[in-house]
Amino acid sequence: MHKDSKGTTKTIHLTVEGPVSVAGCTTRESVYEDNSNRSFLLYIDESEIQDKKIMDYQRTISAGKVNEAAQLQAVAILQNTQRVLKPIKVINPFAEYLELPQSVFKPRRTNSHYLQLIEAITFYHQYQREEKVNEATGEVYIETTTQDIQEANKLITEVLLRKSDTLSGAARNHLEKLKLYLQEKKQIRFTNAEIRRNLRIKESTLRGYHNQLLLEGYIKRIKDAKTKSYCFEIIDMGEYTTLKSQIDKSLNSCLEQIQPATPQVDRK
């Protein structure tokens, strides 16, 4: 489906050959729910710091202080960098040492994504890698280095974190904002009305978030003995930090195994 500048939607059929990269964007995660385990899930930064950066940039554009020529030059450099890359086989001699954190859902597909990301990083560094030749076939190839794996781990940590989370991206963002709010207020309990007022969230949206958090066991409903009214409490304030720590530990553990080891793969 394609939407033109006038907002008219029409179906376009594309025929593509070879390895392809498909990107999609939506504010409704359920649209891509079936394909979520086939994709790298990326979420926008909704923090106040990012809001400020965007608005500062918008003001800079309006003030005529953005160097558009420099921006176009940067785009051209990236395009030309792509053009000088040549097809070449990538071999990862450390692949058998790499394991995903056990917390990741759908590990089979995610494992493939992880290995392909490492190969892509090696491919982009092809001019910094020594070309080798398979003596049996004459095929030229380059090998992955531990630096490539380190770079992949930096890029994929947030992706693995999302793939290990039982919450949707929107619900997770809300929960982390909620934790921050409660920490600043030095309290552990909250009401819907309080959060709706202070975090400026629509009632229907907030209800959806809290229903999901209740269902997944991240918050619990408590009845006040005096007022007979209900409030909520977060069950574990540090669960997301713990999950991230487990993922970091798992990835670092793999690196610790491969750094002293230099596996030699017989390609003769």
N, C-alpha and C positions, 0 to 999 in steps of 0.2 A: 504494500500500500504506500502511495506517495501523495503528499499534500503539497499543492503548489502555493505560490505567493498569495493567492486569493482565498486559500483555505479549502479549495475543492480537492476531495480525495478521489484517487483513481488507482486502479491496479496496474502495475507494470511488471512484465515478465522479463526476467534476466536469465541468460544462459552463461554460466561461468565455468571455465575449465581450470584444473589444477588446484593447489592449496589456496584456500580463500580465508579471509578474515571478515566476519560479519559482526557489526555493532548495532545495538539497539538501545533505545532510551525511552523510559516511561516513568510516570509518577505512580503508576499502579503496578506493584510487584507481581500481582496475581497473573498479569498478562503473560509474563515470562516464567511462571512457576515451573512448568514442565521442562523448560530448557535451562533452568538455573544450574543444574548439575553438569551441563554441557558447556558452561560458560565461565569466564572470569567475571565475578560480580563486583562492580565498582560503584561506590556511593559518593555523592557530592558532599563536600565539606559544608555543613550548615552552621558552623560555629560563628560566634560574633566576630572573631578575629578575621575570618574569611569574608564575612559581610563587609567589614571595614575596608579590606583590601579591594574588593570589587567596587565599592562605592567611591573609594579614593581614585581608582583607575578611571571610572566613569567621569569624575570631576576633572581629571587630568585631560581626558579626551575633549571635554567641553571647553576647557581652557586653551585648547590648541597646543598643548605641550607634549603630545605624543609624537614621536618620530616614526611616521608611517613608513618611510623609506627603509629604516633600520628593521622594522618588523617584516617587510616584504623580503628584505635580504636574508633574514633569519629563516623564513619559509623556504626560500630558494636553496639555501645551504642544506636544509633537511631533505629537500627533494633531490638535490644532486648527490647527496650521500647515499640515498636509496639507489640511484642510477648506477653508481660505480660498484655496487655489490654484485658479485657473480655467483652463479650456482656452484655450490661445492658441498660435498658430504661432510656432515658433522658427526663425530663419534665421541661419546662421553665415557671415558674409561672408569669413571667413578660411579656410574649409574647403579651398579649392584649394591653400593653402600648407602644409597639414599632411601629413606623411609619417611612417610608422612606421619604426622601426629595421629594417634588413635582417635582423637576427638573429631576428626573430619568425617562428615557424612559423605556417602557415595565415593569411597576412596579409589575405586578402580579408575573412574574418569578423571578425578582430581590428580591422581598420580601421573596419568598420561599428560595432563596439562602442565604439571610441574616439570616433567622431563622435557617437554617441548619448549617451555619457557627458557630453560637452561640452554637448549640447543639454539634457540633464537638469539640469545645473548652472545653465544660463541660465534654464530654466523655473522653478527654485526661487528665482531672484533676480528674478522677474517684476515685483515691486513696486519694485525698484531700477533697472528698465530703462524707458527711454522707449518708449511704444507708438507704432508707426508704422502707416501705412495704405497698402496697395497701391492706387494710383490706378486701376488697370485693373479690379481685382476688388472693391475695397472691403474686402478682408480685413485685419484688424488683426494685427500681428506685433511681436515684439521681436527684437533682434539680440544675438548673442554678442559679448562683449568679450574683450580679451586676458587680463583677470583671470580670466574663466571658464576659459580654456584653461590658464592657469597652475595653477589649482586642480585641473583634470582631470589635468594632468601629475603633480602630487603624488600624487594618488590612484591613478593607473594604473601608476606606475613599477614597483611590486612585482609587479603583475599581468603586465606585459610581461616582466619578468625571469623569471617562472615560465614564461611562454609561449615564452621563448627558450631554455629549459633542456632538455637531453636527458634529465635525471634526473627521477624521480618526486619529489614533495615530501618524502616520508619519507627517501628516499636522499640528497637534497640536504641536508636538516637534519642527517643523520648525518655527511655529509662535512664540513660546516662545523664541527660539534662536534669532529670528528676533527682538523681543521686547528688548532683552538684548543688542543686537548690537546697536540698535537705542538709547537706554539709555546711553550706553557708549560713543556714538558719539554725544550725546545731540542734536539729530535731530528727526524730526517726519516723514519726507518723504524719499523715497528711490526709486531706479531704479532696474530693473532686472539685468543689467550689474554690478552694484555696489554690489549687494548681491551675485551674482554668483562668483564674483572675491574675495570678502572678506570672505564669508562663504564656498567657495570651493564646489559648488553644480553644478551638470550637468545641462545644459540648459533645457533639456526635463523634468528632475525631478522638477526643479524650476518652470517651466511653469505649470506643473500639480498641484503643491502646490498652486500657486497663483490663478489659475483658480478656485480651490475649495474654497479658501479664499474669492474670489470675489463673487462666487455663494452663499456662506453662509453669506455674509455681514460682514466679519471681516476686509476687506480692501476695499478701493475705489480708482478708477483710476482718476488722476487729470492731466489736460493739462496745461502745463506752457505757460502763455500768451506771454512771450518773446521768448523762444526757440521753441515753438510749439511742443515740445516733451512731452511724457507722463511719469508720475511717479506715485508712489503709496503712500497711507497713511493709517496707522492702525486706524480704527474707534474708538476703545475703548481699551486702553492699559491695563486697570485693570479688564477686564471682567472675566478672568480665576480666578483671586484672589477673585473676588466677588462671583463667583460660588462655589469655595472651602469654602469660609466663610459661605455661605448659607447652605452647606451640614454639615459643622462642627456644626453650630448653631442648625440645625434640630436634629442631633444625640445627642448633649448635652442636648437639650430640653427634649428628651425622658428619658435620664438618670436622669434629675432633677425631672421628674415625678415619676420615680420608686424608687428612693433612699429613700424618706420619706414614701413611701407606701410599705406595705408588704402583698400583696394579698394572701389570703388563698384559695387554690383550694380544694373543697370537693371531695375526692377520696374514700370515704367509700362506 
